[in-house]
């Protein structure tokens, strides 16, 4: 596993979307989680911003459930 740190990613509407530590809705599962890690299409894992993240490792908020990987395209920001 490669861990890379770098500046925040930029995708337009969100200056650093997705970002580690933010709350998101995984539309694929309907669960709300907190982003723990990001992974790009090549499999590199990022602890901060990733240029083009493809997947995010999520921790369920408020419940003790297993962590899960979700497609970034299926995530929506939750406030």
Buried (B, 14 or more C-beta within 10 A) or exposed (E): EEEBEEEBBEEEEEEBBBBBEBBBBBEEEEBBBBBEBBBBEEEBBBEBBBBEBBBBBBBBEEEEEEEBEBEBEBBEEEE
